[in-house]
Amino acid sequence: MTKDTKRALEIIAPMAKELRIEVTADDTFLYCNGQAIGIGCNSAYATIKEFIGYVFATVYKHDVFDMHAESVPAKVMQRVKSYWFTNEQLAMFKREIKANEKK
């Protein structure tokens, strides 16, 4: 894990705890309740923004927007989720990393 990621996690951890979001990270991904979000080569600032995007898309969106029958524009959600990986994408990515390590 990079120094920037460690720094970001120190900032994120208290917020995540209060929001009941399980957060971990490695060199490449931030994991929020199991959702892999790409953070490779990110600064602490960018990693924190990815966490805030996750909170917006999962917690805040449901608490505020859905409650008032408003919707978040699809382009906004698309941008927030632009670095989110599906389980299939994550598995493929990790297989590629292992294959490259063996070379």
DSSP file (Angstrom, degrees, kcal/mol; ACC not computed):
  #  RESIDUE AA STRUCTURE BP1 BP2  ACC     N-H-->O    O-->H-N    N-H-->O    O-->H-N    TCO  KAPPA ALPHA  PHI   PSI    X-CA   Y-CA   Z-CA
    1    1 A M              0   0    0      0, 0.0    26,-0.1     0, 0.0     2,-0.0   0.000 360.0 360.0 360.0 137.1    0.0    0.0    0.0
    2    2 A T     >  -     0   0    0     24,-0.2     4,-2.3     1,-0.1     5,-0.2  -0.282 360.0-112.8 -76.2 164.4    1.3    3.4   -0.9
    3    3 A K  H  > S+     0   0    0      1,-0.2     4,-2.5     2,-0.2     5,-0.2   0.887 119.0  53.9 -62.5 -38.6    1.9    6.2    1.6
    4    4 A D  H  > S+     0   0    0      2,-0.2     4,-2.5     1,-0.2    -1,-0.2   0.907 108.3  48.6 -63.0 -41.1   -0.9    8.2    0.0
    5    5 A T  H  > S+     0   0    0      2,-0.2     4,-2.6     1,-0.2    -2,-0.2   0.914 111.2  50.0 -66.1 -41.7   -3.3    5.3    0.3
    6    6 A K  H  X S+     0   0    0     -4,-2.3     4,-1.9     2,-0.2    -2,-0.2   0.926 111.8  48.6 -60.1 -44.1   -2.4    4.9    4.0
    7    7 A R  H  X S+     0   0    0     -4,-2.5     4,-1.4     1,-0.2    -2,-0.2   0.914 111.2  50.1 -62.6 -43.3   -3.0    8.6    4.6
    8    8 A A  H  X S+     0   0    0     -4,-2.5     4,-2.9     1,-0.2     3,-0.3   0.916 108.9  51.8 -61.9 -43.2   -6.3    8.4    2.8
    9    9 A L  H  X S+     0   0    0     -4,-2.6     4,-2.8     1,-0.2    -1,-0.2   0.858 104.3  56.9 -64.1 -34.6   -7.4    5.4    4.9
   10   10 A E  H  < S+     0   0    0     -4,-1.9    -1,-0.2     1,-0.2    -2,-0.2   0.866 114.2  39.8 -62.1 -35.1   -6.6    7.3    8.1
   11   11 A I  H  X S+     0   0    0     -4,-1.4     4,-0.6    -3,-0.3    -2,-0.2   0.875 119.3  45.4 -79.8 -40.1   -8.9   10.1    7.0
   12   12 A I  H  X S+     0   0    0     -4,-2.9     4,-2.9     1,-0.2     3,-0.4   0.861  95.9  75.4 -72.1 -38.1  -11.6    7.8    5.6
   13   13 A A  H  X S+     0   0    0     -4,-2.8     4,-2.5     1,-0.2     5,-0.2   0.843  94.7  46.9 -50.4 -49.3  -11.7    5.3    8.5
   14   14 A P  H  > S+     0   0    0      0, 0.0     4,-1.9     0, 0.0    -1,-0.2   0.909 115.9  45.9 -63.7 -39.0  -13.6    7.4   11.0
   15   15 A M  H  X S+     0   0    0     -4,-0.6     4,-1.9    -3,-0.4    -2,-0.2   0.936 112.7  50.4 -65.4 -45.5  -16.2    8.4    8.5
   16   16 A A  H  <>S+     0   0    0     -4,-2.9     5,-2.9     1,-0.2     4,-0.5   0.900 108.3  53.1 -59.5 -41.9  -16.6    4.9    7.2
   17   17 A K  H ><5S+     0   0    0     -4,-2.5     3,-1.1    -5,-0.3    -1,-0.2   0.929 110.1  46.7 -60.3 -46.0  -17.1    3.6   10.7
   18   18 A E  H 3<5S+     0   0    0     -4,-1.9    -1,-0.2     1,-0.2    -2,-0.2   0.822 115.0  46.7 -66.7 -30.8  -19.9    6.1   11.4
   19   19 A L  T 3<5S-     0   0    0     -4,-1.9    -1,-0.2    -5,-0.1    -2,-0.2   0.400 112.6-119.7 -91.0   2.6  -21.6    5.2    8.1
   20   20 A R  T < 5 +     0   0    0     -3,-1.1     2,-0.5    -4,-0.5    -3,-0.2   0.905  63.6 145.7  58.1  45.1  -21.2    1.5    8.7
   21   21 A I      < -     0   0    0     -5,-2.9     2,-0.6    -8,-0.1    -1,-0.2  -0.961  46.8-137.6-113.3 124.3  -19.1    1.0    5.6
   22   22 A E        -     0   0    0     -2,-0.5    11,-3.3    -3,-0.1     2,-0.4  -0.712  28.7-172.5 -80.7 122.8  -16.3   -1.6    5.7
   23   23 A V  E     +A   32   0A   0     -2,-0.6     2,-0.3     9,-0.2     9,-0.2  -0.971  16.7 150.5-125.8 130.4  -13.2    0.0    4.0
   24   24 A T  E     -A   31   0A   0      7,-1.9     7,-3.2    -2,-0.4     2,-0.3  -0.887  17.3-167.3-140.4 172.9   -9.9   -1.6    3.1
   25   25 A A  E     -A   30   0A   0     -2,-0.3     5,-0.2     5,-0.2     2,-0.2  -0.990  11.5-173.5-157.8 161.2   -7.4   -1.0    0.4
   26   26 A D        -     0   0    0      3,-2.2   -24,-0.2    -2,-0.3    13,-0.0  -0.658  58.2 -68.3-136.5-162.1   -4.3   -2.3   -1.4
   27   27 A D  S    S+     0   0    0     -2,-0.2    14,-0.4     1,-0.2     3,-0.1   0.763 130.3  24.3 -64.9 -23.5   -2.0   -0.8   -4.0
   28   28 A T  S    S+     0   0    0      1,-0.2    11,-3.4    12,-0.1    12,-1.0   0.718 117.6  42.7-116.1 -29.4   -4.6   -0.9   -6.7
   29   29 A F  E     - B   0  38A   0      9,-0.3    -3,-2.2    10,-0.2     2,-0.5  -0.931  51.0-148.7-131.9 147.8   -8.1   -0.8   -5.2
   30   30 A L  E     -AB  25  37A   0      7,-2.7     7,-2.5    -2,-0.4     2,-0.6  -0.953  26.1-152.4-101.6 129.7  -10.2    0.8   -2.4
   31   31 A Y  E     -AB  24  36A   0     -7,-3.2    -7,-1.9    -2,-0.5     2,-0.6  -0.930  14.7-178.0-111.1 118.4  -12.8   -1.6   -1.2
   32   32 A C  E >  S-AB  23  35A   0      3,-2.0     3,-2.4    -2,-0.6    -9,-0.2  -0.952  80.3 -26.7-116.3 110.8  -16.0   -0.2    0.2
   33   33 A N  T 3  S-     0   0    0    -11,-3.3    -1,-0.2    -2,-0.6   -10,-0.1   0.867 128.4 -49.9  49.5  38.9  -18.3   -2.9    1.5
   34   34 A G  T 3  S+     0   0    0    -12,-0.4     2,-0.6     1,-0.3    -1,-0.3   0.249 107.1 130.1  88.3 -13.1  -16.7   -5.2   -1.1
   35   35 A Q  E <   -B   32   0A   0     -3,-2.4    -3,-2.0     1,-0.0     2,-0.4  -0.658  53.8-139.7 -77.1 117.1  -17.0   -2.8   -4.0
   36   36 A A  E     -BC  31  85A   0     -2,-0.6    49,-2.9    49,-0.6     2,-0.5  -0.657  20.7-174.0 -80.5 127.3  -13.6   -2.6   -5.7
   37   37 A I  E     -BC  30  84A   0     -7,-2.5    -7,-2.7    -2,-0.4    47,-0.2  -0.987  28.0-117.1-124.4 122.6  -12.8    1.0   -6.8
   38   38 A G  E     +B   29   0A   0     45,-3.1    -9,-0.3    -2,-0.5   -10,-0.1  -0.358  44.3 155.9 -63.3 127.7   -9.7    1.6   -8.8
   39   39 A I    >   +     0   0    0    -11,-3.4     3,-2.4    -2,-0.1   -10,-0.2   0.193  15.7 149.8-134.2  13.7   -7.1    3.8   -7.1
   40   40 A G  T 3  S+     0   0    0    -12,-1.0   -12,-0.1     1,-0.3     3,-0.1  -0.269  80.1   2.2 -53.7 130.8   -3.9    2.8   -8.7
   41   41 A C  T 3  S+     0   0    0    -14,-0.4    -1,-0.3     1,-0.2     2,-0.2   0.645 100.4 145.2  65.6  17.5   -1.5    5.8   -8.8
   42   42 A N    <   -     0   0    0     -3,-2.4    -1,-0.2     1,-0.1     2,-0.1  -0.521  47.1-126.3 -84.4 152.6   -4.0    7.9   -7.0
   43   43 A S     >  -     0   0    0     -2,-0.2     4,-2.2    -3,-0.1     5,-0.2  -0.387  33.3-102.3 -81.1 170.3   -3.1   10.6   -4.5
   44   44 A A  H  > S+     0   0    0      1,-0.2     4,-2.5     2,-0.2     5,-0.2   0.912 125.0  55.2 -59.5 -41.3   -4.7   10.6   -1.0
   45   45 A Y  H  > S+     0   0    0      1,-0.2     4,-2.1     2,-0.2    -1,-0.2   0.922 108.5  45.9 -57.1 -48.7   -7.0   13.4   -2.3
   46   46 A A  H  > S+     0   0    0      2,-0.2     4,-2.0     1,-0.2    -1,-0.2   0.878 111.9  51.6 -66.1 -38.4   -8.2   11.3   -5.2
   47   47 A T  H  X S+     0   0    0     -4,-2.2     4,-1.9     2,-0.2    -1,-0.2   0.905 109.6  49.5 -65.6 -41.3   -8.7    8.2   -3.0
   48   48 A I  H  X S+     0   0    0     -4,-2.5     4,-2.5     1,-0.2    -2,-0.2   0.900 109.2  52.9 -63.5 -40.3  -10.8   10.2   -0.5
   49   49 A K  H  X S+     0   0    0     -4,-2.1     4,-2.4     1,-0.2    -2,-0.2   0.883 106.1  53.2 -62.9 -37.7  -12.9   11.6   -3.4
   50   50 A E  H  X S+     0   0    0     -4,-2.0     4,-2.1     2,-0.2    -1,-0.2   0.904 109.3  49.3 -63.5 -39.7  -13.5    8.0   -4.6
   51   51 A F  H  X S+     0   0    0     -4,-1.9     4,-2.5     2,-0.2    -2,-0.2   0.930 110.3  49.9 -63.6 -44.9  -14.8    7.2   -1.1
   52   52 A I  H  X S+     0   0    0     -4,-2.5     4,-2.7     1,-0.2    -2,-0.2   0.895 109.2  52.7 -61.3 -39.7  -17.0   10.3   -1.1
   53   53 A G  H  X S+     0   0    0     -4,-2.4     4,-2.7     2,-0.2    -1,-0.2   0.904 108.5  50.5 -61.0 -41.4  -18.4    9.2   -4.5
   54   54 A Y  H  X S+     0   0    0     -4,-2.1     4,-1.9     2,-0.2     5,-0.4   0.931 110.9  48.5 -62.0 -45.2  -19.2    5.8   -3.0
   55   55 A V  H  X>S+     0   0    0     -4,-2.5     5,-2.2     1,-0.2     4,-1.8   0.923 112.8  48.5 -61.5 -43.8  -21.0    7.3   -0.1
   56   56 A F  I  <>S+     0   0    0     -4,-2.7     5,-2.3     1,-0.2    -2,-0.2   0.936 114.4  45.3 -59.8 -47.1  -22.9    9.6   -2.4
   57   57 A A  I  <5S+     0   0    0     -4,-2.7    -1,-0.2    -5,-0.2    -2,-0.2   0.731 128.9  22.3 -72.9 -23.2  -23.9    6.7   -4.7
   58   58 A T  I  <5S+     0   0    0     -4,-1.9     4,-0.4    -5,-0.2    -3,-0.2   0.819 133.3  20.3-112.7 -47.9  -24.9    4.3   -2.0
   59   59 A V  I  X5S+     0   0    0     -4,-1.8     4,-2.4    -5,-0.4     5,-0.2   0.945 126.7  37.5 -91.7 -60.6  -25.8    6.1    1.2
   60   60 A Y  I  >XS+     0   0    0     -5,-2.2     4,-3.2     1,-0.2     5,-0.7   0.905 114.0  55.4 -63.8 -44.3  -26.6    9.7    0.5
   61   61 A K  I  >XS+     0   0    0     -5,-2.3     5,-2.1    -6,-0.5     4,-0.5   0.918 114.0  40.7 -55.6 -45.4  -28.4    8.9   -2.8
   62   62 A H  I  45S+     0   0    0     -4,-0.4     5,-0.4     3,-0.2    -1,-0.2   0.879 118.4  46.0 -73.6 -37.3  -30.8    6.5   -1.1
   63   63 A D  I  <5S+     0   0    0     -4,-2.4    -2,-0.2     3,-0.1    -1,-0.2   0.886 129.6  18.2 -72.7 -38.1  -31.3    8.6    2.0
   64   64 A V  I  X5S+     0   0    0     -4,-3.2     4,-1.2    -5,-0.2     6,-0.2   0.904 127.9  37.2-101.8 -57.2  -31.9   11.9    0.3
   65   65 A F  I ><XS+     0   0    0     -5,-0.7     5,-2.3    -4,-0.5     3,-0.5   0.946 119.8  43.7 -69.6 -49.0  -32.7   11.6   -3.4
   66   66 A D  G >4<S+     0   0    0     -5,-2.1     3,-1.3     1,-0.2    -1,-0.2   0.864 109.4  58.7 -64.5 -34.4  -34.9    8.5   -3.3
   67   67 A M  G 345S+     0   0    0     -5,-0.4    -1,-0.2    -6,-0.3    -2,-0.2   0.834 111.4  41.1 -64.0 -31.7  -36.7    9.7   -0.2
   68   68 A H  G <<5S-     0   0    0     -4,-1.2    -1,-0.3    -3,-0.5    -2,-0.2   0.210 113.1-115.8-102.4  14.2  -37.8   12.8   -2.1
   69   69 A A  T < 5S+     0   0    0     -3,-1.3     2,-0.2     1,-0.2    -3,-0.2   0.748  74.3 131.2  58.0  25.9  -38.6   11.0   -5.4
   70   70 A E      < -     0   0    0     -5,-2.3     2,-0.4    -6,-0.2    -1,-0.2  -0.672  46.5-141.7 -99.1 161.5  -35.9   12.9   -7.2
   71   71 A S        -     0   0    0     -2,-0.2     3,-0.0    -3,-0.1   -10,-0.0  -0.943  11.1-123.2-127.2 151.3  -33.3   11.2   -9.3
   72   72 A V        -     0   0    0     -2,-0.4     5,-0.1     1,-0.1   -11,-0.0  -0.746  44.8-101.6 -84.9 132.1  -29.6   11.7   -9.8
   73   73 A P    >>  -     0   0    0      0, 0.0     4,-1.8     0, 0.0     3,-0.9  -0.259  26.0-124.4 -55.6 140.1  -28.8   12.2  -13.5
   74   74 A A  H 3> S+     0   0    0      1,-0.3     4,-2.6     2,-0.2     5,-0.2   0.843 110.2  58.0 -55.8 -36.8  -27.4    9.1  -15.1
   75   75 A K  H 3> S+     0   0    0      2,-0.2     4,-1.9     1,-0.2    -1,-0.3   0.855 104.9  51.1 -64.7 -33.8  -24.3   11.0  -16.3
   76   76 A V  H <> S+     0   0    0     -3,-0.9     4,-2.5     2,-0.2    -2,-0.2   0.948 112.8  44.1 -67.5 -48.0  -23.5   11.9  -12.7
   77   77 A M  H  X S+     0   0    0     -4,-1.8     4,-2.3     1,-0.2    -2,-0.2   0.875 111.2  55.1 -64.8 -36.3  -23.8    8.3  -11.5
   78   78 A Q  H  < S+     0   0    0     -4,-2.6    -1,-0.2    -5,-0.2    -2,-0.2   0.909 110.3  46.0 -61.9 -41.9  -21.8    7.1  -14.5
   79   79 A R  H >< S+     0   0    0     -4,-1.9     3,-1.3     1,-0.2    -2,-0.2   0.918 111.7  50.7 -67.6 -43.7  -19.0    9.5  -13.6
   80   80 A V  H 3< S+     0   0    0     -4,-2.5     3,-0.4     1,-0.3    -2,-0.2   0.894 116.8  41.1 -60.0 -40.1  -19.1    8.5   -9.9
   81   81 A K  T >< S+     0   0    0     -4,-2.3     3,-1.7     1,-0.2    -1,-0.3   0.236  80.0 112.2 -93.8  13.3  -18.9    4.8  -10.8
   82   82 A S  T <  S+     0   0    0     -3,-1.3    -1,-0.2     1,-0.3    -2,-0.1   0.746  85.2  37.0 -63.3 -23.5  -16.3    5.2  -13.6
   83   83 A Y  T 3  S+     0   0    0     -3,-0.4   -45,-3.1    -4,-0.2     2,-0.3   0.214  88.2 118.5-111.9  14.2  -13.6    3.3  -11.6
   84   84 A W  E <   -C   37   0A   0     -3,-1.7     2,-0.4   -47,-0.2   -47,-0.2  -0.639  52.2-149.2 -81.0 137.9  -15.8    0.8  -10.0
   85   85 A F  E     -C   36   0A   0    -49,-2.9   -49,-0.6    -2,-0.3     2,-0.1  -0.878   6.2-134.0-109.6 137.9  -15.0   -2.8  -10.9
   86   86 A T     >  -     0   0    0     -2,-0.4     4,-2.6     1,-0.1     5,-0.2  -0.393  34.6-104.6 -75.5 166.3  -17.5   -5.7  -11.1
   87   87 A N  H  > S+     0   0    0      1,-0.2     4,-2.4     2,-0.2     5,-0.2   0.886 123.8  51.6 -59.6 -38.3  -16.5   -9.0   -9.5
   88   88 A E  H  > S+     0   0    0      2,-0.2     4,-2.2     1,-0.2    -1,-0.2   0.923 110.9  46.5 -65.8 -44.7  -15.8  -10.4  -13.0
   89   89 A Q  H  > S+     0   0    0      2,-0.2     4,-2.6     1,-0.2    -2,-0.2   0.899 112.3  51.5 -63.1 -40.6  -13.6   -7.5  -14.0
   90   90 A L  H  X S+     0   0    0     -4,-2.6     4,-2.5     2,-0.2    -2,-0.2   0.921 109.9  48.5 -63.1 -45.2  -11.7   -7.7  -10.7
   91   91 A A  H  X S+     0   0    0     -4,-2.4     4,-2.1     1,-0.2    -1,-0.2   0.909 113.1  48.0 -62.0 -42.8  -11.0  -11.4  -11.1
   92   92 A M  H  X S+     0   0    0     -4,-2.2     4,-2.2     2,-0.2    -2,-0.2   0.914 111.4  50.6 -64.2 -43.0   -9.8  -10.8  -14.6
   93   93 A F  H  X S+     0   0    0     -4,-2.6     4,-2.1     1,-0.2    -2,-0.2   0.918 111.0  48.0 -60.4 -45.6   -7.6   -8.0  -13.5
   94   94 A K  H  X S+     0   0    0     -4,-2.5     4,-2.2     1,-0.2    -1,-0.2   0.858 109.4  53.3 -67.2 -35.2   -6.0  -10.0  -10.7
   95   95 A R  H  X S+     0   0    0     -4,-2.1     4,-2.4     2,-0.2    -1,-0.2   0.906 108.8  50.1 -63.5 -40.9   -5.4  -12.9  -13.1
   96   96 A E  H  X S+     0   0    0     -4,-2.2     4,-2.2     2,-0.2    -2,-0.2   0.892 109.1  51.3 -64.3 -40.2   -3.6  -10.6  -15.4
   97   97 A I  H  X S+     0   0    0     -4,-2.1     4,-1.9     2,-0.2    -2,-0.2   0.937 111.2  47.7 -62.7 -46.2   -1.4   -9.3  -12.6
   98   98 A K  H  X S+     0   0    0     -4,-2.2     4,-1.3     1,-0.2    -2,-0.2   0.896 111.0  51.5 -61.9 -40.9   -0.5  -12.8  -11.5
   99   99 A A  H  X S+     0   0    0     -4,-2.4     4,-0.6     1,-0.2    -1,-0.2   0.894 110.9  48.0 -63.9 -39.5    0.4  -13.7  -15.1
  100  100 A N  H  < S+     0   0    0     -4,-2.2     3,-0.5     1,-0.2    -1,-0.2   0.818 106.7  57.0 -71.2 -31.0    2.6  -10.7  -15.4
  101  101 A E  H  < S+     0   0    0     -4,-1.9    -1,-0.2     1,-0.2    -2,-0.2   0.806 102.8  55.3 -68.3 -29.3    4.3  -11.5  -12.1
  102  102 A K  H  <        0   0    0     -4,-1.3    -1,-0.2     1,-0.2    -2,-0.2   0.686 360.0 360.0 -77.9 -18.0    5.3  -14.9  -13.4
  103  103 A K     <        0   0    0     -4,-0.6    -1,-0.2    -3,-0.5    -2,-0.1   0.472 360.0 360.0 -74.1 360.0    7.0  -13.4  -16.5
